[in-house]
Amino acid sequence: MSIKNAVSKTIAYAKRNGVRAAFFAAMERVGDNRRDNYKFVPLSDAVIAEQKKEYKLLAEAGNLVQFSIVVPLYNTPEKYLREMIESVVAQTYGNWELILADASGTPLDVAKEFAAEDPRIRYYHLDSNDGISENTNRGLEKAKGDYVGLLDHDDLLTPDALYEMDRVIRKSMKTNKLARYSACPLRLIYSDEDKFDDASGRYYEHHEKPSFNMDYLMSNNYICHFTVMRADVIKRLKLRKEYDGAQDYDLFLRACAEAALNMPQASSQIAHISKVLYHWRCHDASTAANPASKNYAYDAGRRALQDLADSYDIKATAVQLKHVGFYRLDYDRDFFYEREDVGCVGGKILNKRDRICGGMYRKDGTLAYAGLPEGYSGGLQHRAVLQQDAYAVDIRCIAVRDELVPIYEEITGTKYYNSFDGSRKYVVTTFEETEQAIIDALEGGLTDNFAGRSVEEIASLSIRFAEEVRKRGYRIMWDPQVTKRI
């Protein structure tokens, strides 16, 4: 990001959130930049040759998955267009088609030239410019592949992008003993990505994504690039023009919610490849370089999230957070009624120095964001301030579904009460009943039961309880806006 864009972004942030919040955001950004030693390492010639050899053997054996890559074009600069197409042509996996849906007033000669040279490239000059969603849908109509990927007209794929996607699909087919790719259970596959500075040629801001996380997706479009979807799914859902600017986010929300929102076990239909397969080009006009340049897109994202909640009859309000493009659902009073898939919700615990000392635990018992100061967001993706699925949450700051309360009390050895400091968002019983439960706990000294326990024991008990919650088919959620101080 240029100095000019960084300053503009900081000023805009201060106007939205105040000078104090902007100060913390700037300080955290400086620290992140100092620690950012990311360096993209391209594939070696030997690896490229080996992947091409493997593809050749697959092609000779037959039964290849076909990928369609759909790119909406609009007055794309020749340099960007040429490099984007060349990144597709350079794929080590060769069974693809590139569909260029061009809404430019005048046909783009470079695209026509590439299409004339390679039959896998199909160029269509659209008779009208109906916006990015409708233009993309026109391209989707032409797609013949088993899986469809979306690529922006000025971005780049790594040479192994389709090779890695094919590996995941073939593994799923073999595991499930399937012969037809249309029957493959994988409906969506996504990879890591980074940014490419057009001026300096530098790769930076590696977005190392987690495995699929539905509540995290409902906080921001972390899936983004590079993503392929099973053709029947994307052609049925399509992109919706009323969410132009956040059309991909709207699509991913709907596609993932069908598989995972109410059925946590079905999230195996969504796969993550922990490897950078996509370079998001940054230049002065791009959203990647200057998010504030497309504020309408972030409002569209909020509306897409609200529509998802409404579609699933979830009584909640989608709101934007301090950082543009990041959201949360503020639920009505009876959270566990609105979210039948969630068994418990944990909050964030701060020590006397206002640093995180409890909250979301990883499988190995380590605390996520340990020691992070209050006011910091957790890095470039701001994950420490976002609602998300968690492996385990802290038993000292937790709301539990009624039917799971006996399990909580058995594991922790202490009587349960909703410890969200009287917050009504996660209360199943009436407020008066919860208030009385807190009074009873205080009078009995039960809130001190965790005081003498070690950090390791708290983590262990939290994980044990979380495992029992998952055994019963429930998801565990972390909400860092719920805060407890000890």
C-alpha positions as CSV (number, residue, x, y, z in Angstrom):
1,M,0.0,0.0,0.0
2,S,1.3,3.5,-0.9
3,I,1.9,6.1,1.8
4,K,-0.8,8.2,0.2
5,N,-3.3,5.4,0.5
6,A,-2.2,4.5,4.0
7,V,-2.8,8.1,5.2
8,S,-6.2,8.3,3.4
9,K,-7.2,5.0,5.0
10,T,-6.2,6.2,8.5
11,I,-8.0,9.5,8.1
12,A,-11.2,7.7,6.9
13,Y,-10.9,5.2,9.9
14,A,-10.6,8.1,12.4
15,K,-13.7,9.8,10.9
16,R,-15.7,6.6,11.3
17,N,-14.4,5.4,14.7
18,G,-12.7,8.3,16.5
19,V,-9.1,9.3,17.0
20,R,-8.4,6.8,19.8
21,A,-9.5,3.8,17.8
22,A,-7.5,5.1,14.8
23,F,-4.4,5.4,17.0
24,F,-4.6,1.8,18.1
25,A,-5.3,0.6,14.5
26,A,-2.3,2.6,13.2
27,M,0.0,1.2,16.0
28,E,-1.1,-2.3,15.3
29,R,-0.6,-1.8,11.5
30,V,3.0,-0.6,12.1
31,G,3.7,-3.7,14.2
32,D,2.2,-6.0,11.5
33,N,4.3,-4.3,8.8
34,R,7.4,-4.8,10.8
35,R,6.7,-8.5,11.3
36,D,5.6,-9.0,7.7
37,N,8.6,-10.9,6.2
38,Y,6.4,-12.7,3.7
39,K,8.1,-13.7,0.4
40,F,6.3,-15.6,-2.3
41,V,8.4,-18.4,-3.7
42,P,7.4,-19.3,-7.3
43,L,7.4,-22.9,-8.4
44,S,10.7,-24.2,-9.7
45,D,11.0,-25.3,-13.3
46,A,11.4,-28.9,-12.0
47,V,8.1,-28.8,-10.1
48,I,6.3,-27.3,-13.1
49,A,7.7,-30.0,-15.3
50,E,6.7,-32.7,-12.9
51,Q,3.1,-31.4,-12.6
52,K,2.8,-31.2,-16.4
53,K,4.1,-34.8,-16.7
54,E,1.5,-35.9,-14.1
55,Y,-1.3,-34.1,-16.0
56,K,-0.2,-35.8,-19.2
57,L,-0.5,-39.2,-17.6
58,L,-4.0,-38.3,-16.3
59,A,-5.0,-37.1,-19.7
60,E,-3.9,-40.4,-21.3
61,A,-5.9,-42.3,-18.7
62,G,-9.0,-40.1,-19.4
63,N,-11.8,-39.0,-17.1
64,L,-10.4,-35.6,-16.4
65,V,-12.2,-32.9,-14.4
66,Q,-12.8,-29.9,-16.6
67,F,-12.5,-26.4,-15.1
68,S,-14.2,-23.3,-16.5
69,I,-12.7,-20.0,-15.5
70,V,-15.1,-17.1,-16.0
71,V,-13.7,-13.5,-16.3
72,P,-15.9,-10.5,-16.8
73,L,-14.0,-7.8,-18.7
74,Y,-14.7,-4.1,-18.9
75,N,-12.2,-1.7,-20.4
76,T,-9.3,-3.8,-19.0
77,P,-5.9,-2.3,-19.6
78,E,-4.0,-4.3,-22.1
79,K,-1.1,-5.1,-19.8
80,Y,-3.4,-6.5,-17.1
81,L,-5.5,-8.4,-19.5
82,R,-2.5,-10.0,-21.2
83,E,-0.9,-11.0,-17.9
84,M,-4.2,-12.4,-16.5
85,I,-4.7,-14.6,-19.6
86,E,-1.1,-15.7,-19.7
87,S,-1.4,-16.8,-16.0
88,V,-4.2,-19.2,-17.1
89,V,-2.4,-20.4,-20.2
90,A,0.6,-21.3,-17.9
91,Q,-1.5,-23.7,-15.8
92,T,0.2,-27.1,-15.4
93,Y,-3.2,-28.7,-15.4
94,G,-4.4,-28.3,-19.0
95,N,-8.1,-29.3,-19.0
96,W,-9.6,-25.9,-18.7
97,E,-11.6,-23.3,-20.6
98,L,-11.3,-19.6,-20.1
99,I,-14.5,-17.7,-20.8
100,L,-14.0,-13.9,-21.3
101,A,-17.3,-12.0,-21.1
102,D,-16.5,-8.5,-22.4
103,A,-18.8,-5.7,-21.6
104,S,-16.4,-3.0,-23.0
105,G,-17.9,-0.6,-25.5
106,T,-15.3,-1.7,-28.1
107,P,-14.1,-5.3,-28.3
108,L,-10.7,-5.9,-26.7
109,D,-8.3,-6.9,-29.5
110,V,-5.9,-8.7,-27.1
111,A,-8.6,-11.0,-25.9
112,K,-9.7,-11.8,-29.4
113,E,-6.1,-12.6,-30.4
114,F,-5.6,-15.0,-27.5
115,A,-8.9,-16.7,-28.4
116,A,-7.9,-17.1,-32.0
117,E,-4.6,-18.8,-30.9
118,D,-6.0,-21.2,-28.2
119,P,-9.4,-23.0,-28.6
120,R,-9.7,-23.3,-24.9
121,I,-10.1,-19.5,-24.7
122,R,-13.6,-18.4,-25.6
123,Y,-14.3,-14.7,-26.1
124,Y,-17.7,-13.1,-26.0
125,H,-18.4,-9.4,-26.6
126,L,-21.6,-8.7,-24.7
127,D,-24.2,-6.5,-26.3
128,S,-24.6,-4.4,-23.2
129,N,-22.9,-3.7,-19.9
130,D,-25.4,-4.8,-17.2
131,G,-23.0,-4.7,-14.2
132,I,-20.5,-7.2,-12.9
133,S,-23.0,-9.8,-11.6
134,E,-25.1,-10.0,-14.8
135,N,-22.0,-9.8,-17.0
136,T,-20.5,-12.8,-15.1
137,N,-23.8,-14.7,-15.3
138,R,-23.6,-14.3,-19.1
139,G,-20.2,-16.0,-18.9
140,L,-21.5,-18.7,-16.6
141,E,-24.2,-19.6,-19.1
142,K,-21.4,-20.5,-21.6
143,A,-19.4,-22.6,-19.1
144,K,-19.1,-26.3,-19.8
145,G,-16.8,-27.4,-17.0
146,D,-17.5,-29.6,-14.0
147,Y,-16.1,-26.9,-11.7
148,V,-16.2,-23.1,-12.3
149,G,-13.7,-20.6,-10.9
150,L,-14.1,-16.8,-10.9
151,L,-11.1,-14.6,-11.8
152,D,-10.9,-10.8,-11.8
153,H,-9.8,-9.2,-15.0
154,D,-6.6,-7.8,-13.6
155,D,-5.5,-10.5,-11.2
156,L,-3.2,-13.6,-11.6
157,L,-3.3,-17.3,-10.9
158,T,-0.3,-19.3,-9.9
159,P,0.7,-22.0,-12.4
160,D,-0.4,-24.8,-10.1
161,A,-3.8,-23.3,-9.2
162,L,-5.9,-25.8,-11.2
163,Y,-3.5,-28.6,-10.5
164,E,-4.0,-28.2,-6.7
165,M,-7.8,-27.9,-7.1
166,D,-7.8,-31.1,-9.2
167,R,-5.8,-33.0,-6.5
168,V,-8.5,-32.2,-3.9
169,I,-11.3,-33.2,-6.2
170,R,-9.7,-36.5,-7.2
171,K,-9.0,-37.3,-3.5
172,S,-12.7,-36.8,-2.7
173,M,-13.8,-38.9,-5.7
174,K,-11.5,-41.7,-4.6
175,T,-12.6,-41.6,-1.0
176,N,-16.2,-41.6,-1.9
177,K,-15.8,-44.2,-4.7
178,L,-17.4,-42.0,-7.3
179,A,-17.1,-41.9,-11.0
180,R,-18.9,-38.8,-12.1
181,Y,-17.6,-35.4,-11.1
182,S,-21.1,-34.0,-10.9
183,A,-21.6,-36.3,-8.0
184,C,-18.5,-35.1,-6.1
185,P,-19.6,-33.9,-2.6
186,L,-17.2,-30.9,-2.7
187,R,-19.3,-27.9,-3.6
188,L,-16.7,-25.2,-3.0
189,I,-12.9,-25.2,-2.7
190,Y,-10.8,-22.2,-1.8
191,S,-7.1,-21.4,-1.4
192,D,-4.8,-18.9,0.3
193,E,-3.9,-15.7,-1.6
194,D,-1.6,-12.7,-1.4
195,K,-1.4,-9.2,-2.9
196,F,0.8,-8.1,-5.8
197,D,2.0,-4.5,-5.9
198,D,1.8,-3.5,-9.5
199,A,4.3,-0.6,-9.1
200,S,7.1,-2.5,-7.4
201,G,6.4,-6.1,-8.4
202,R,6.4,-7.1,-4.7
203,Y,4.2,-9.8,-3.2
204,Y,2.9,-9.1,0.3
205,E,0.1,-9.6,2.8
206,H,-0.1,-13.3,2.7
207,H,-3.7,-14.2,3.6
208,E,-3.3,-17.5,5.4
209,K,-6.8,-18.7,5.7
210,P,-8.3,-21.2,8.2
211,S,-10.3,-24.3,7.4
212,F,-13.9,-23.7,6.7
213,N,-15.5,-21.6,9.4
214,M,-19.2,-20.5,8.8
215,D,-19.4,-17.9,11.5
216,Y,-16.1,-16.4,10.4
217,L,-17.5,-16.2,6.9
218,M,-20.5,-14.4,8.3
219,S,-18.0,-11.8,9.7
220,N,-16.2,-11.2,6.4
221,N,-15.5,-12.7,3.0
222,Y,-12.3,-14.5,4.1
223,I,-12.8,-17.1,1.3
224,C,-12.4,-14.6,-1.5
225,H,-9.8,-15.9,-4.0
226,F,-9.0,-18.5,-5.6
227,T,-12.3,-20.3,-5.4
228,V,-13.9,-22.9,-7.6
229,M,-17.5,-24.2,-7.2
230,R,-19.2,-27.3,-8.6
231,A,-20.9,-26.2,-11.8
232,D,-24.5,-27.2,-10.8
233,V,-24.2,-25.1,-7.5
234,I,-22.9,-21.9,-9.0
235,K,-25.2,-22.1,-12.1
236,R,-28.2,-22.6,-9.8
237,L,-27.4,-19.8,-7.3
238,K,-25.8,-17.4,-9.8
239,L,-24.6,-13.9,-8.9
240,R,-27.2,-11.3,-7.9
241,K,-27.0,-7.8,-9.3
242,E,-28.5,-6.2,-6.2
243,Y,-25.3,-7.1,-4.4
244,D,-22.8,-5.8,-7.0
245,G,-19.6,-5.0,-5.4
246,A,-20.0,-7.9,-2.9
247,Q,-21.4,-10.3,-5.4
248,D,-18.8,-13.0,-4.6
249,Y,-19.5,-12.7,-0.9
250,D,-23.2,-13.0,-1.4
251,L,-22.6,-16.1,-3.5
252,F,-20.2,-17.8,-1.0
253,L,-22.6,-17.0,1.9
254,R,-25.5,-18.7,0.1
255,A,-23.4,-21.7,-1.2
256,C,-21.8,-22.4,2.2
257,A,-24.9,-21.8,4.3
258,E,-26.8,-24.5,2.3
259,A,-24.2,-27.0,3.3
260,A,-23.2,-25.9,6.8
261,L,-25.3,-23.3,8.6
262,N,-27.8,-25.7,10.2
263,M,-25.7,-28.9,9.7
264,P,-22.1,-28.5,11.1
265,Q,-21.2,-32.0,10.0
266,A,-22.0,-31.1,6.3
267,S,-19.2,-28.6,6.2
268,S,-17.0,-31.3,4.7
269,Q,-18.5,-30.2,1.4
270,I,-16.2,-27.2,1.6
271,A,-12.4,-27.6,1.3
272,H,-9.5,-25.3,1.9
273,I,-6.1,-25.5,0.2
274,S,-3.5,-23.9,2.5
275,K,-1.3,-22.6,-0.4
276,V,-1.3,-19.3,-2.3
277,L,-2.9,-19.9,-5.7
278,Y,-4.0,-16.3,-6.4
279,H,-2.3,-13.0,-6.6
280,W,-4.6,-10.0,-6.0
281,R,-3.2,-7.1,-8.1
282,C,-3.0,-3.8,-6.3
283,H,-3.0,-0.5,-8.1
284,D,-4.3,3.0,-7.3
285,A,-7.9,2.1,-8.5
286,S,-8.1,-1.3,-7.0
287,T,-10.1,-2.3,-3.8
288,A,-7.1,-4.3,-2.7
289,A,-4.9,-1.2,-2.5
290,N,-7.5,1.2,-1.2
291,P,-10.6,-0.4,0.4
292,A,-12.3,2.9,0.9
293,S,-12.4,3.3,-2.9
294,K,-15.5,1.1,-3.1
295,N,-17.5,1.8,0.0
296,Y,-20.7,0.8,-1.8
297,A,-19.3,-2.7,-1.9
298,Y,-19.1,-3.0,1.9
299,D,-22.7,-1.8,2.3
300,A,-23.6,-4.5,-0.3
301,G,-21.8,-7.0,1.8
302,R,-23.7,-6.0,4.9
303,R,-27.0,-6.3,3.0
304,A,-26.0,-9.8,1.7
305,L,-25.4,-10.9,5.2
306,Q,-28.7,-9.5,6.4
307,D,-30.4,-11.3,3.5
308,L,-28.8,-14.6,4.6
309,A,-30.1,-14.2,8.1
310,D,-33.6,-13.3,6.9
311,S,-33.6,-16.2,4.5
312,Y,-32.9,-18.6,7.3
313,D,-35.4,-16.9,9.6
314,I,-32.6,-15.8,12.0
315,K,-33.7,-12.7,13.9
316,A,-30.5,-10.7,13.9
317,T,-29.2,-7.4,12.5
318,A,-26.1,-7.3,10.3
319,V,-23.9,-4.3,11.2
320,Q,-20.6,-3.1,9.9
321,L,-17.6,-3.1,12.3
322,K,-14.9,-0.5,12.5
323,H,-12.9,-2.0,9.7
324,V,-14.7,-1.8,6.3
325,G,-15.7,-5.1,4.9
326,F,-16.1,-6.7,8.3
327,Y,-19.5,-7.4,10.0
328,R,-21.3,-9.0,12.8
329,L,-24.8,-10.3,13.4
330,D,-26.4,-8.8,16.5
331,Y,-28.9,-11.4,17.6
332,D,-32.2,-10.9,19.2
333,R,-32.5,-11.8,22.9
334,D,-32.9,-15.6,22.5
335,F,-29.7,-16.5,20.7
336,F,-30.0,-20.3,21.1
337,Y,-33.4,-20.2,19.6
338,E,-32.2,-18.3,16.6
339,R,-29.1,-20.5,16.2
340,E,-30.1,-24.1,16.8
341,D,-26.7,-25.3,15.5
342,V,-24.7,-23.6,18.3
343,G,-24.3,-25.3,21.7
344,C,-22.3,-22.6,23.5
345,V,-20.9,-19.1,23.0
346,G,-17.7,-17.9,24.7
347,G,-16.4,-14.4,25.3
348,K,-13.1,-12.7,25.7
349,I,-11.3,-12.4,29.1
350,L,-9.0,-9.5,29.9
351,N,-6.5,-9.2,32.7
352,K,-5.7,-6.0,34.7
353,R,-3.5,-4.8,32.0
354,D,-6.3,-5.1,29.5
355,R,-4.7,-7.9,27.6
356,I,-6.4,-11.1,26.5
357,C,-5.8,-13.9,29.0
358,G,-8.7,-16.1,28.1
359,G,-11.3,-16.7,25.4
360,M,-10.8,-18.9,22.3
361,Y,-8.6,-22.1,22.6
362,R,-7.0,-24.1,19.9
363,K,-7.0,-27.9,19.8
364,D,-3.6,-28.1,21.5
365,G,-4.8,-26.0,24.4
366,T,-3.0,-22.8,23.4
367,L,-4.9,-19.5,23.7
368,A,-5.6,-17.6,20.5
369,Y,-4.5,-13.9,20.7
370,A,-2.9,-14.4,24.1
371,G,-1.6,-11.1,25.4
372,L,-3.2,-9.0,22.6
373,P,-4.1,-5.5,24.0
374,E,-7.7,-4.4,24.1
375,G,-8.2,-2.1,21.1
376,Y,-6.1,-4.2,18.8
377,S,-7.9,-6.3,16.1
378,G,-5.5,-9.2,15.7
379,G,-3.7,-8.3,12.4
380,L,-4.6,-7.6,8.9
381,Q,-7.7,-9.8,8.8
382,H,-8.9,-8.4,12.2
383,R,-9.9,-11.9,13.3
384,A,-9.5,-11.2,17.0
385,V,-12.6,-8.9,17.0
386,L,-14.9,-11.2,14.8
387,Q,-17.5,-13.7,15.7
388,Q,-16.3,-17.2,14.5
389,D,-16.6,-20.9,15.0
390,A,-14.1,-22.0,17.7
391,Y,-12.5,-25.3,18.7
392,A,-13.1,-24.4,22.4
393,V,-14.1,-21.3,24.4
394,D,-13.3,-20.4,28.0
395,I,-15.5,-21.9,30.7
396,R,-15.2,-18.7,32.8
397,C,-17.0,-16.5,30.3
398,I,-19.6,-18.6,28.5
399,A,-23.3,-19.0,27.7
400,V,-24.5,-22.6,27.3
401,R,-27.6,-24.1,25.7
402,D,-30.0,-25.4,28.4
403,E,-29.7,-29.1,27.5
404,L,-25.9,-28.9,27.8
405,V,-25.8,-27.3,31.2
406,P,-25.6,-30.6,33.1
407,I,-22.6,-31.6,31.1
408,Y,-20.9,-28.2,31.8
409,E,-21.5,-28.7,35.6
410,E,-20.2,-32.3,35.5
411,I,-17.0,-31.4,33.7
412,T,-16.2,-28.1,35.5
413,G,-17.4,-29.2,38.9
414,T,-19.2,-25.9,39.4
415,K,-22.7,-24.8,39.1
416,Y,-23.5,-23.0,35.8
417,Y,-24.8,-19.5,35.4
418,N,-24.7,-17.3,32.3
419,S,-21.4,-15.5,32.9
420,F,-21.9,-12.8,30.3
421,D,-22.3,-10.1,32.9
422,G,-26.1,-9.9,32.5
423,S,-26.0,-9.7,28.7
424,R,-29.4,-10.6,27.4
425,K,-28.2,-11.6,23.9
426,Y,-27.3,-15.1,24.9
427,V,-29.9,-15.8,27.6
428,V,-32.4,-18.7,27.1
429,T,-34.3,-18.2,30.3
430,T,-35.9,-15.0,31.4
431,F,-33.7,-12.1,32.6
432,E,-35.1,-12.3,36.1
433,E,-34.2,-16.0,36.3
434,T,-30.7,-15.4,35.1
435,E,-30.3,-12.5,37.5
436,Q,-31.4,-14.6,40.4
437,A,-29.0,-17.4,39.3
438,I,-26.1,-15.0,39.4
439,I,-27.1,-13.8,42.9
440,D,-27.4,-17.4,44.1
441,A,-23.9,-18.1,42.7
442,L,-22.4,-15.1,44.4
443,E,-24.0,-15.9,47.7
444,G,-22.7,-19.4,47.5
445,G,-19.2,-18.4,46.6
446,L,-19.4,-20.5,43.4
447,T,-17.9,-17.8,41.1
448,D,-14.6,-18.3,43.0
449,N,-14.4,-22.0,42.0
450,F,-12.1,-21.1,39.1
451,A,-10.0,-18.6,41.0
452,G,-7.5,-21.2,42.3
453,R,-7.2,-23.2,39.1
454,S,-4.2,-23.0,36.8
455,V,-4.3,-21.6,33.3
456,E,-3.5,-25.1,32.0
457,E,-6.5,-26.6,34.0
458,I,-8.9,-23.9,32.7
459,A,-7.8,-24.7,29.1
460,S,-8.1,-28.4,29.6
461,L,-11.6,-28.2,31.1
462,S,-12.6,-25.8,28.3
463,I,-11.5,-28.3,25.7
464,R,-13.1,-31.2,27.4
465,F,-16.4,-29.4,27.5
466,A,-16.1,-28.3,23.9
467,E,-15.5,-31.9,22.8
468,E,-18.7,-33.0,24.5
469,V,-20.6,-30.2,22.8
470,R,-19.3,-31.3,19.4
471,K,-20.1,-34.9,20.1
472,R,-23.8,-33.9,20.3
473,G,-23.6,-32.2,16.9
474,Y,-23.4,-28.6,18.0
475,R,-21.1,-25.8,16.8
476,I,-19.1,-23.7,19.3
477,M,-18.9,-19.9,18.7
478,W,-16.6,-17.2,20.0
479,D,-17.9,-13.6,20.3
480,P,-15.1,-11.3,21.3
481,Q,-17.5,-8.4,21.9
482,V,-18.6,-10.1,25.1
483,T,-15.8,-9.2,27.5
484,K,-15.1,-10.2,31.1
485,R,-12.3,-8.7,33.2
486,I,-10.5,-10.6,36.0
